[in-house]
Amino acid sequence: MGAAVEKMNRDAIARRFVLAPMDGMSRASFRSVCFDYGADGATTEMIQSLAYGRAKKRMSAAFEETLTRYPNERWLAAQLIGSDPVAMAESARRLTALNRFDAIDINMGCPARKVVGSGNGSALLKDPGRALAVMEAVRAATLLPVQLKLRLGWDAAHITAPQLARAAEQLGFSAVTVHGRTREQMYGGQVDAGAIRAVCEATALPVYANGGVACARDALRFLRDTGAAGVAIGRAALKQPWIFEDIRCLERGETPRVRRAPERIALLTRLAALACGHRPEKVAVSEMRKFCGWMLPGFSGAEDVLRRLNGVDTLDGFNRLMDDYLDRLARQNDLDPHSELAPTQTLDTVRGR
Ligand SMILES: Cc1cc2nc3c(=O)[nH]c(=O)nc-3n(C[C@H](O)[C@H](O)[C@H](O)COP(=O)(O)O)c2cc1C
C-alpha cells in the first residue's frame, strides 16, 4: 500500500460517522446542527455541474446556502453531479477556488428518473467509459482530494462498484462511499452489507458504507458487517440529528439519553433561525414543517402543533408556536416522548428523490 493511501486511511479512521448528501437537506443550516451533535464530516447536497459551471456569478443565489460553511463544520466535501467532463471540471475548479472545502465528491448514485434520463447520477454506473472520463476530468481540475459516491451497480446483474472503486484508487481518489443498493432498488429493498464488504476488499481506499441505518446501534452494526472505514448516514439523521452523539455513547458502553422536548424544540428553533439567514423567511419556515414532522411525533399534542404550523409563515410565529408548545408540555410535566404516540416511522417515510 502506498504512503499516500495509508495516510488517507488514517485520516478516514479519524472521520468515521458522516452526514450523507441529501438534496434539499444537506445545506449549511442542517449540516451545522449535525456537527453540533458530533458528526465527523458532511457532504453538501448535489450541485448540478451544468448549472454551477455556467452560473454568471461565482455563487448564484441557488447555491448560496449549500456552499456556505459554518465554523463548526469540521470537515466538508462539496458534491457535484453531471456527466459532461468539461462542465464537471469547470465546476470542480470553481468550487476549489472558493477555498472552503476539504474535498470534491462525485455523485454516481442518484437514481431519479430525470437525473438518470440525462445520463447523470447512477446512469454512469452502466457507462464505465464516461464514468472514467468524468473522474479523470475532476481529478485533473483540482488539488483537493476527490471522492466518489456510488451505488452497487445499475441492477443485480451489473454490479460495477468494485471496478469503479478500483479505478478511483488508480486515479488517486481519497475515498469511496457505497450505498448498498442498486439503481433498480431505488430506496427500497435490502441493503447488501456483503456487497459493500466486497468493495472494501477490492480497493485500498477508505470506504464509507451507506444505506438503511435507522439508529445508532444500526450504524455500529453496519460498520462491523461491512468492514468499512466509516458510515454515511442520511435519512436517520433527518429524524435524529443526535444520532452521531448516540453512536459515541454506545461506543463508550453508555445508553444514549432520551431527547426530551426542550432539547428538540431548541434544536428546531435554532435550525429555523439558521435557515432564515439564507432563504426567504416564508420558504424557510414552511420547510421546518418537515423537520417538525420528523422530530415531534411521540409528544402529547404534536399533531395539533403540526396542524397549526400550516398557518405559520414567519420566524416569530414559528418561535411563538414552539415556545407555547414547550410551556404547555412543561406545565403538564409531560416533556418526554411517548413511544405509543409516535406513528410507526420507517426510513422509507423519508423518500429519496
Ligand atoms: C431526500 C434525499 C435526497 C438525496 N440527495 C442526494 C444527493 O444530493 N446526493 C447523493 O449522493 N445522494 C443523495 N441521496 C442519497 C443519500 O445520500 C443516501 O445514499 C441514501 O438516502 C441512503 O442512505 P440512508 O438510508 O442513510 O438515507 C438523497 C437521499 C434522500 C432521502
The ligand as an SDF file (V2000), in Angstrom:
LIG
                    3D

 31 33  0  0  0  0  0  0  0  0999 V2000
  -34.1820   13.4110    0.1920 C   0  0  0  0  0  0  0  0  0  0  0  0
  -32.9170   12.7680   -0.2730 C   0  0  0  0  0  0  0  0  0  0  0  0
  -32.0460   13.4660   -1.0840 C   0  0  0  0  0  0  0  0  0  0  0  0
  -30.8500   12.8710   -1.5100 C   0  0  0  0  0  0  0  0  0  0  0  0
  -29.9670   13.6120   -2.2490 N   0  0  0  0  0  0  0  0  0  0  0  0
  -28.7370   13.0920   -2.5520 C   0  0  0  0  0  0  0  0  0  0  0  0
  -27.7330   13.8950   -3.1580 C   0  0  0  0  0  0  0  0  0  0  0  0
  -27.9070   15.0970   -3.4080 O   0  0  0  0  0  0  0  0  0  0  0  0
  -26.5500   13.2900   -3.4590 N   0  0  0  0  0  0  0  0  0  0  0  0
  -26.3040   11.9650   -3.1730 C   0  0  0  0  0  0  0  0  0  0  0  0
  -25.2150   11.4700   -3.4610 O   0  0  0  0  0  0  0  0  0  0  0  0
  -27.2300   11.2040   -2.5720 N   0  0  0  0  0  0  0  0  0  0  0  0
  -28.4300   11.7320   -2.2260 C   0  0  0  0  0  0  0  0  0  0  0  0
  -29.3400   10.9800   -1.5550 N   0  0  0  0  0  0  0  0  0  0  0  0
  -28.9850    9.6010   -1.1490 C   0  0  0  0  0  0  0  0  0  0  0  0
  -28.3950    9.5690    0.2530 C   0  0  0  0  0  0  0  0  0  0  0  0
  -27.1420   10.2320    0.3190 O   0  0  0  0  0  0  0  0  0  0  0  0
  -28.1840    8.1120    0.7070 C   0  0  0  0  0  0  0  0  0  0  0  0
  -27.3280    7.4800   -0.2010 O   0  0  0  0  0  0  0  0  0  0  0  0
  -29.4910    7.3130    0.7730 C   0  0  0  0  0  0  0  0  0  0  0  0
  -30.5220    8.0800    1.3670 O   0  0  0  0  0  0  0  0  0  0  0  0
  -29.3010    6.0330    1.5930 C   0  0  0  0  0  0  0  0  0  0  0  0
  -28.8430    6.3110    2.8890 O   0  0  0  0  0  0  0  0  0  0  0  0
  -29.8330    6.3680    4.1720 P   0  0  0  0  0  0  0  0  0  0  0  0
  -30.5950    5.0700    4.1950 O   0  0  0  0  0  0  0  0  0  0  0  0
  -28.8990    6.5310    5.3470 O   0  0  0  0  0  0  0  0  0  0  0  0
  -30.7500    7.5230    3.9700 O   0  0  0  0  0  0  0  0  0  0  0  0
  -30.5480   11.5460   -1.1370 C   0  0  0  0  0  0  0  0  0  0  0  0
  -31.4450   10.8410   -0.3360 C   0  0  0  0  0  0  0  0  0  0  0  0
  -32.6090   11.4330    0.1030 C   0  0  0  0  0  0  0  0  0  0  0  0
  -33.5320   10.6460    1.0080 C   0  0  0  0  0  0  0  0  0  0  0  0
  1  2  1  0
  2  3  1  0
  2 30  2  0
  3  4  2  0
  4  5  1  0
  4 28  1  0
  5  6  2  0
  6  7  1  0
  6 13  1  0
  7  8  2  0
  7  9  1  0
  9 10  1  0
 10 11  2  0
 10 12  1  0
 12 13  2  0
 13 14  1  0
 14 15  1  0
 14 28  1  0
 15 16  1  0
 16 17  1  0
 16 18  1  0
 18 19  1  0
 18 20  1  0
 20 21  1  0
 20 22  1  0
 22 23  1  0
 23 24  1  0
 24 25  2  0
 24 26  1  0
 24 27  1  0
 28 29  2  0
 29 30  1  0
 30 31  1  0
M  END
$$$$
